């Protein structure tokens, strides 16, 4: 269970507050206007940004003072964060070992995960030899190999066309949430949220609101979400 307890983030004139709990296994979309603090919220949870007050905890373990690598969290960015000079196999090995060391067991694990995401036999290719959708699949495979219970998705599929984006959202839900992980996903598109999210966190006017069930929230949005959606 992810708990944000009286969390406060301040950067110059910008301020963001959050005080809520997200249950294990939830798939939660983080929505709100540009510049409202959606990515900032994820950065604080991941440990890239230190809060000015409050605590971040996971299943009763406080994470606030821990470095990103020490947290039970993996994050998938829009640029996929693949190293262009490394093969896909070497990129994925970094999800198992920070030094990217490979042995027979790790090669087998990587091959199995690549098959799960539809990239069978592509271990030797470099990212530039893959399409945008294939690069997204490779980044998703690395998250699977990291095998951490909380996954943060910062619009990783935003650059893809609508059909491919929906395909990747379905794959992410199947292979990540399908194994019990908790997903927190920044999204600008209500269709994305409606497709895979169980809950929505609305970030607006300096506050990240508590998670609320997605379907009724999208069907009858509160004024802030209605204004964001242009309804």
CORSULUR-V832507 format. One record per residue. N is the residue number from 0. RES is the residue in three letters. PHI is phi in whole degrees, 0 to 359 (none if undefined). D_FIRST is the distance of its C-alpha to the first C-alpha in Angstrom with 1 decimal. Layout:
N&RES&PHI&D_FIRST, N&RES&PHI&D_FIRST
//
This chain:
0&UNK&none&0.0, 1&UNK&272&3.8, 2&UNK&235&6.4, 3&UNK&253&10.0, 4&UNK&249&12.3, 5&UNK&50&15.9, 6&UNK&285&15.9, 7&UNK&226&19.4, 8&UNK&234&21.0, 9&UNK&231&24.8, 10&UNK&222&27.2, 11&UNK&63&30.8, 12&UNK&277&31.0, 13&UNK&271&27.6, 14&UNK&217&24.7, 15&UNK&219&21.2, 16&UNK&235&18.8, 17&UNK&209&15.2, 18&UNK&208&13.4, 19&UNK&198&10.5, 20&UNK&233&6.9, 21&UNK&241&5.8, 22&UNK&290&4.7, 23&UNK&303&4.8, 24&UNK&84&8.5, 25&UNK&287&9.2, 26&UNK&244&12.2, 27&UNK&242&12.6, 28&UNK&271&16.0, 29&UNK&254&16.7, 30&UNK&234&20.3, 31&UNK&155&23.0, 32&UNK&296&26.4, 33&UNK&301&27.3, 34&UNK&82&27.0, 35&UNK&281&24.5, 36&UNK&118&21.8, 37&UNK&297&19.6, 38&UNK&291&20.1, 39&UNK&298&20.0, 40&UNK&300&16.5, 41&UNK&296&15.5, 42&UNK&297&17.8, 43&UNK&290&16.2, 44&UNK&294&12.7, 45&UNK&285&14.6, 46&UNK&99&16.8, 47&UNK&280&20.0, 48&UNK&224&20.4, 49&UNK&277&20.2, 50&UNK&289&19.3, 51&UNK&278&22.1, 52&UNK&202&20.0, 53&UNK&89&16.5, 54&UNK&223&13.5, 55&UNK&242&10.7, 56&UNK&220&8.0, 57&UNK&228&5.4, 58&UNK&49&4.8, 59&UNK&86&7.7, 60&UNK&261&9.7, 61&UNK&286&11.4, 62&UNK&251&12.3, 63&UNK&309&14.8, 64&UNK&267&17.9, 65&UNK&275&17.1, 66&UNK&290&19.1, 67&UNK&308&17.7, 68&UNK&293&18.8, 69&UNK&271&16.9, 70&UNK&268&13.4, 71&UNK&279&11.4, 72&UNK&228&12.2, 73&UNK&237&15.2, 74&UNK&227&17.0, 75&UNK&242&19.7, 76&UNK&265&22.4, 77&UNK&296&25.2, 78&UNK&274&27.8, 79&UNK&70&26.0, 80&UNK&55&26.8, 81&UNK&266&29.1, 82&UNK&280&31.9, 83&UNK&294&35.2, 84&UNK&273&37.3, 85&UNK&253&35.2, 86&UNK&293&35.3, 87&UNK&299&32.3, 88&UNK&300&32.1, 89&UNK&293&32.1, 90&UNK&299&29.5, 91&UNK&288&27.2, 92&UNK&299&28.1, 93&UNK&293&26.4, 94&UNK&285&23.0, 95&UNK&259&23.9, 96&UNK&221&25.9, 97&UNK&304&26.2, 98&UNK&267&30.0, 99&UNK&69&30.1, 100&UNK&288&32.0, 101&UNK&239&32.9, 102&UNK&222&34.2, 103&UNK&299&34.9, 104&UNK&296&31.5, 105&UNK&293&29.7, 106&UNK&298&32.3, 107&UNK&294&31.6, 108&UNK&299&27.8, 109&UNK&296&28.5, 110&UNK&299&31.1, 111&UNK&294&28.8, 112&UNK&290&26.1, 113&UNK&299&28.8, 114&UNK&295&30.2, 115&UNK&297&26.9, 116&UNK&260&26.8, 117&UNK&83&30.6, 118&UNK&238&32.0, 119&UNK&303&33.8, 120&UNK&80&36.6, 121&UNK&256&35.7, 122&UNK&304&34.7, 123&UNK&278&37.8, 124&UNK&286&37.6, 125&UNK&264&36.7, 126&UNK&307&34.5, 127&UNK&296&37.6, 128&UNK&274&38.9, 129&UNK&252&35.9, 130&UNK&288&35.6, 131&UNK&302&32.8, 132&UNK&294&31.0, 133&UNK&292&31.4, 134&UNK&297&30.1, 135&UNK&297&26.9, 136&UNK&296&26.7, 137&UNK&296&27.4, 138&UNK&296&24.6, 139&UNK&295&22.2, 140&UNK&298&23.6, 141&UNK&295&22.9, 142&UNK&299&19.2, 143&UNK&299&19.3, 144&UNK&292&21.2, 145&UNK&294&18.7, 146&UNK&55&16.3, 147&UNK&253&13.0, 148&UNK&284&9.6, 149&UNK&242&9.1, 150&UNK&242&12.4, 151&UNK&256&13.9, 152&UNK&245&17.1, 153&UNK&260&19.7, 154&UNK&49&22.3, 155&UNK&292&23.2, 156&UNK&248&25.5, 157&UNK&296&27.1, 158&UNK&278&30.4, 159&UNK&274&30.9, 160&UNK&295&33.1, 161&UNK&305&31.6, 162&UNK&296&32.2, 163&UNK&292&30.8, 164&UNK&298&27.8, 165&UNK&297&27.0, 166&UNK&298&27.6, 167&UNK&290&25.1, 168&UNK&298&22.4, 169&UNK&298&23.0, 170&UNK&294&23.0, 171&UNK&300&19.7, 172&UNK&295&18.0, 173&UNK&293&20.0, 174&UNK&270&19.5, 175&UNK&259&16.0, 176&UNK&294&14.0, 177&UNK&297&16.5, 178&UNK&256&15.3, 179&UNK&92&11.7, 180&UNK&288&10.4, 181&UNK&262&8.4, 182&UNK&244&11.3, 183&UNK&235&12.1, 184&UNK&236&15.8, 185&UNK&290&18.6, 186&UNK&213&21.3, 187&UNK&259&24.7, 188&UNK&249&25.6, 189&UNK&298&24.7, 190&UNK&294&25.9, 191&UNK&298&23.2, 192&UNK&298&20.5, 193&UNK&296&22.4, 194&UNK&286&22.7, 195&UNK&233&19.1, 196&UNK&273&16.6, 197&UNK&272&14.9, 198&UNK&219&14.1, 199&UNK&227&15.8, 200&UNK&255&15.3, 201&UNK&267&18.9, 202&UNK&252&20.0, 203&UNK&197&23.4, 204&UNK&54&25.6, 205&UNK&80&23.5, 206&UNK&217&20.3, 207&UNK&263&17.1, 208&UNK&291&16.7, 209&UNK&300&13.6, 210&UNK&303&12.6, 211&UNK&230&15.4, 212&UNK&307&16.5, 213&UNK&293&18.4, 214&UNK&302&21.6, 215&UNK&293&22.8, 216&UNK&293&21.9, 217&UNK&285&24.1, 218&UNK&288&26.7, 219&UNK&222&27.2, 220&UNK&292&25.9, 221&UNK&292&26.0, 222&UNK&307&28.7, 223&UNK&295&26.8, 224&UNK&289&25.4, 225&UNK&298&28.8, 226&UNK&295&30.6, 227&UNK&296&28.4, 228&UNK&281&29.1, 229&UNK&74&32.7, 230&UNK&264&33.2
//
